[in-house]
């Protein structure tokens, strides 16, 4: 997979993670997800978003470099 494809793939993944944030919050607010479960999943999602962001920065640096 080339750097352009990797960058696009990571951008899509980041967007999907952002969408998931909203869906998780709605599920909690509507009572479909207990607060402890929400907190655990939201924390895991935050870690995934950080990893995606880090990888995206790396791919962008490699493209420029």
MMTF fields as JSON, N, C-alpha, C and O atoms, coordinates in Angstrom:
{
  "mmtfVersion": "1.0.0",
  "mmtfProducer": "UNKNOWN",
  "numBonds": 259,
  "numAtoms": 260,
  "numGroups": 65,
  "numChains": 1,
  "numModels": 1,
  "chainsPerModel": [1],
  "groupsPerChain": [65],
  "chainIdList": ["A"],
  "bondAtomList": [4, 2, 8, 6, 12, 10, 16, 14, 20, 18, 24, 22, 28, 26, 32, 30, 36, 34, 40, 38, 44, 42, 48, 46, 52, 50, 56, 54, 60, 58, 64, 62, 68, 66, 72, 70, 76, 74, 80, 78, 84, 82, 88, 86, 92, 90, 96, 94, 100, 98, 104, 102, 108, 106, 112, 110, 116, 114, 120, 118, 124, 122, 128, 126, 132, 130, 136, 134, 140, 138, 144, 142, 148, 146, 152, 150, 156, 154, 160, 158, 164, 162, 168, 166, 172, 170, 176, 174, 180, 178, 184, 182, 188, 186, 192, 190, 196, 194, 200, 198, 204, 202, 208, 206, 212, 210, 216, 214, 220, 218, 224, 222, 228, 226, 232, 230, 236, 234, 240, 238, 244, 242, 248, 246, 252, 250, 256, 254],
  "bondOrderList": [1, 1, 1, 1, 1, 1, 1, 1, 1, 1, 1, 1, 1, 1, 1, 1, 1, 1, 1, 1, 1, 1, 1, 1, 1, 1, 1, 1, 1, 1, 1, 1, 1, 1, 1, 1, 1, 1, 1, 1, 1, 1, 1, 1, 1, 1, 1, 1, 1, 1, 1, 1, 1, 1, 1, 1, 1, 1, 1, 1, 1, 1, 1, 1],
  "groupList": [{"groupName": "UNK", "atomNameList": ["N", "CA", "C", "O"], "elementList": ["N", "C", "C", "O"], "formalChargeList": [0, 0, 0, 0], "bondAtomList": [1, 0, 2, 1, 3, 2], "bondOrderList": [1, 1, 2], "singleLetterCode": "X", "chemCompType": "L-PEPTIDE LINKING"}],
  "groupTypeList": [0, 0, 0, 0, 0, 0, 0, 0, 0, 0, 0, 0, 0, 0, 0, 0, 0, 0, 0, 0, 0, 0, 0, 0, 0, 0, 0, 0, 0, 0, 0, 0, 0, 0, 0, 0, 0, 0, 0, 0, 0, 0, 0, 0, 0, 0, 0, 0, 0, 0, 0, 0, 0, 0, 0, 0, 0, 0, 0, 0, 0, 0, 0, 0, 0],
  "groupIdList": [1, 2, 3, 4, 5, 6, 7, 8, 9, 10, 11, 12, 13, 14, 15, 16, 17, 18, 19, 20, 21, 22, 23, 24, 25, 26, 27, 28, 29, 30, 31, 32, 33, 34, 35, 36, 37, 38, 39, 40, 41, 42, 43, 44, 45, 46, 47, 48, 49, 50, 51, 52, 53, 54, 55, 56, 57, 58, 59, 60, 61, 62, 63, 64, 65],
  "secStructList": [7, 7, 2, 2, 2, 2, 2, 2, 2, 2, 2, 2, 2, 2, 2, 2, 2, 2, 2, 2, 2, 2, 2, 2, 2, 2, 2, 2, 2, 6, 6, 1, 1, 7, 2, 2, 2, 2, 2, 2, 2, 2, 2, 2, 2, 2, 2, 2, 2, 2, 2, 2, 2, 2, 2, 2, 2, 2, 2, 2, 2, 2, 2, 2, 7],
  "xCoordList": [0.855, 0.0, 0.899, 1.801, 0.67, 1.459, 1.106, 0.104, 1.944, 1.701, 0.38, -0.302, 0.012, -1.266, -2.43, -3.372, -2.365, -3.425, -3.453, -4.522, -2.273, -2.198, -2.787, -3.537, -2.442, -2.963, -4.491, -5.156, -5.035, -6.487, -7.159, -8.192, -6.577, -7.108, -7.155, -8.148, -6.081, -6.024, -7.002, -7.581, -7.189, -8.165, -9.58, -10.382, -9.876, -11.201, -11.385, -12.446, -10.358, -10.427, -10.635, -11.394, -9.973, -10.128, -11.545, -12.133, -12.081, -13.458, -14.45, -15.415, -14.21, -15.091, -15.028, -16.044, -13.846, -13.7, -14.458, -15.055, -14.437, -15.187, -16.69, -17.413, -17.144, -18.56, -18.928, -20.004, -18.039, -18.301, -18.421, -19.219, -17.638, -17.761, -19.199, -19.778, -19.755, -21.124, -22.138, -23.075, -21.943, -22.873, -22.806, -23.831, -21.604, -21.464, -22.162, -22.852, -21.976, -22.604, -24.128, -24.813, -24.651, -26.098, -26.593, -27.631, -25.853, -26.253, -26.292, -27.201, -25.314, -25.288, -26.455, -27.172, -26.644, -27.704, -29.093, -29.986, -29.279, -30.584, -30.761, -31.814, -29.733, -29.835, -29.519, -29.763, -28.98, -28.618, -27.252, -26.912, -26.472, -25.109, -24.895, -25.07, -24.513, -24.265, -23.025, -22.111, -23.0, -21.885, -20.521, -19.572, -20.389, -19.069, -18.644, -17.472, -19.612, -19.317, -18.938, -18.001, -19.688, -19.376, -17.962, -17.2, -17.61, -16.29, -15.181, -14.169, -15.373, -14.356, -14.206, -13.09, -15.314, -15.27, -14.742, -13.953, -15.172, -14.71, -13.2, -12.511, -12.695, -11.246, -10.499, -9.477, -11.0, -10.367, -10.411, -9.438, -11.533, -11.665, -10.701, -10.125, -10.529, -9.577, -8.16, -7.41, -7.797, -6.47, -6.308, -5.246, -7.337, -7.293, -7.141, -6.365, -7.88, -7.77, -6.366, -5.852, -5.75, -4.37, -3.415, -2.505, -3.622, -2.768, -2.946, -1.967, -4.192, -4.452, -3.805, -3.205, -3.93, -3.343, -1.827, -1.227, -1.219, 0.235, 0.682, 1.653, -0.019, 0.318, 0.134, 0.928, -0.909, -1.163, -0.043, 0.409, 0.403, 1.53, 2.777, 3.513, 3.018, 4.185, 4.102, 5.084, 2.944, 2.767, 2.945, 3.586, 2.386, 2.539, 4.003, 4.462, 4.731, 6.149, 6.939, 7.844, 6.606, 7.29, 7.012, 7.884, 5.808, 5.453, 6.272, 6.658, 6.532, 7.248, 8.756, 9.497, 9.182, 10.556, 11.496, 12.675],
  "yCoordList": [-1.17, 0.0, 1.231, 1.333, 2.166, 3.379, 4.368, 4.213, 5.387, 6.375, 7.116, 7.417, 7.412, 8.089, 7.219, 7.708, 5.941, 5.018, 4.864, 4.821, 4.78, 4.66, 5.886, 5.777, 7.058, 8.294, 8.315, 8.64, 7.979, 7.984, 6.963, 7.251, 5.78, 4.733, 5.214, 4.997, 5.866, 6.358, 7.51, 7.629, 8.352, 9.434, 8.885, 9.385, 7.867, 7.24, 6.604, 6.734, 5.924, 5.314, 6.354, 6.123, 7.482, 8.56, 9.127, 9.4, 9.299, 9.774, 8.79, 9.186, 7.526, 6.495, 6.495, 6.303, 6.708, 6.77, 7.973, 7.885, 9.09, 10.273, 9.995, 10.387, 9.327, 8.95, 8.036, 8.164, 7.128, 6.194, 6.935, 6.547, 7.993, 8.811, 9.28, 9.153, 9.817, 10.312, 9.218, 9.393, 8.099, 6.973, 6.427, 6.08, 6.352, 5.882, 6.823, 6.381, 8.116, 9.099, 9.006, 9.07, 8.855, 8.697, 7.432, 7.448, 6.343, 5.083, 5.24, 4.732, 5.937, 6.168, 7.058, 6.758, 8.16, 9.105, 8.483, 8.85, 7.556, 6.9, 5.69, 5.054, 5.376, 4.285, 2.909, 1.902, 2.851, 1.567, 1.083, -0.087, 1.979, 1.662, 2.222, 3.417, 1.346, 1.78, 2.671, 2.526, 3.587, 4.531, 3.849, 4.292, 2.778, 2.124, 1.522, 1.572, 0.956, 0.397, 1.511, 1.377, 2.615, 3.756, 4.253, 4.493, 4.407, 4.924, 4.014, 4.495, 2.703, 1.76, 1.828, 1.893, 1.813, 1.834, 3.178, 3.224, 4.269, 5.595, 5.725, 6.343, 5.149, 5.185, 4.385, 4.837, 3.211, 2.401, 3.112, 3.087, 3.742, 4.477, 5.66, 5.96, 6.323, 7.43, 6.949, 7.623, 5.801, 5.239, 4.9, 5.124, 4.374, 4.047, 5.317, 5.352, 6.359, 7.62, 8.204, 8.756, 8.086, 8.558, 7.766, 8.335, 6.461, 5.631, 6.008, 6.125, 6.198, 6.59, 7.938, 8.119, 8.87, 10.196, 10.116, 10.773, 9.316, 9.144, 8.519, 8.968, 7.5, 6.859, 7.811, 7.807, 8.62, 9.58, 10.623, 10.986, 11.103, 12.043, 11.408, 12.058, 10.142, 9.428, 9.293, 9.538, 8.908, 8.758, 10.112, 10.194, 11.171, 12.498, 12.933, 13.531, 12.634, 12.989, 12.202, 12.745, 10.94, 10.106, 10.604, 10.537, 11.098, 11.616, 12.863, 13.076, 13.676, 14.923, 14.729, 15.527, 13.644, 13.477, 12.842, 12.762],
  "zCoordList": [0.0, 0.0, 0.0, 0.832, -0.918, -1.007, 0.092, 0.79, 0.234, 1.276, 1.091, 2.071, -0.156, -0.397, 0.055, 0.678, -0.256, 0.155, 1.67, 2.28, 2.268, 3.729, 4.399, 5.369, 3.873, 4.439, 4.359, 5.342, 3.223, 3.046, 3.961, 4.566, 4.062, 4.93, 6.382, 7.076, 6.841, 8.218, 8.44, 9.519, 7.438, 7.549, 7.674, 8.463, 6.902, 6.983, 8.363, 8.973, 8.846, 10.175, 11.267, 12.208, 11.15, 12.119, 12.087, 13.133, 10.901, 10.772, 11.37, 12.025, 11.143, 11.706, 13.229, 13.897, 13.771, 15.229, 15.788, 16.861, 15.072, 15.504, 15.485, 16.4, 14.453, 14.382, 15.549, 16.133, 15.875, 16.973, 18.305, 19.159, 18.488, 19.701, 19.888, 20.967, 18.825, 18.899, 19.158, 19.936, 18.504, 18.694, 20.12, 20.706, 20.669, 22.051, 23.025, 23.943, 22.816, 23.694, 23.613, 24.633, 22.402, 22.246, 22.94, 23.601, 22.789, 23.43, 24.953, 25.61, 25.502, 26.951, 27.354, 28.309, 26.618, 26.959, 26.872, 27.636, 25.957, 25.792, 26.702, 26.698, 27.478, 28.438, 27.879, 28.543, 26.671, 26.077, 26.542, 26.368, 27.129, 27.537, 28.932, 29.167, 29.858, 31.234, 31.289, 30.477, 32.246, 32.36, 32.473, 31.826, 33.28, 33.343, 31.999, 31.626, 31.285, 29.961, 28.986, 28.198, 29.058, 28.205, 28.471, 27.535, 29.74, 30.101, 29.572, 29.061, 29.696, 29.226, 27.7, 27.183, 27.002, 25.536, 25.042, 24.098, 25.671, 25.263, 25.47, 24.658, 26.544, 26.797, 25.734, 25.218, 25.41, 24.363, 23.016, 22.262, 22.719, 21.469, 21.429, 20.383, 22.554, 22.634, 22.337, 21.632, 22.865, 22.606, 21.119, 20.539, 20.526, 19.093, 18.267, 17.312, 18.633, 17.907, 18.006, 17.033, 19.165, 19.337, 18.451, 17.849, 18.372, 17.511, 16.045, 15.308, 15.622, 14.239, 13.931, 12.872, 14.854, 14.669, 14.551, 13.7, 15.397, 15.36, 14.039, 13.43, 13.611, 12.34, 11.164, 10.224, 11.221, 10.149, 10.087, 9.001, 11.25, 11.268, 10.67, 9.928, 10.989, 10.466, 8.947, 8.246, 8.443, 6.993, 6.306, 5.258, 6.886, 6.303, 6.281, 5.308, 7.351, 7.413, 6.374, 5.741, 6.195, 5.193, 3.779, 2.913, 3.545, 2.212, 1.883, 0.734, 2.894, 2.686, 2.648, 2.074, 3.278, 3.533, 2.694, 3.037]
}
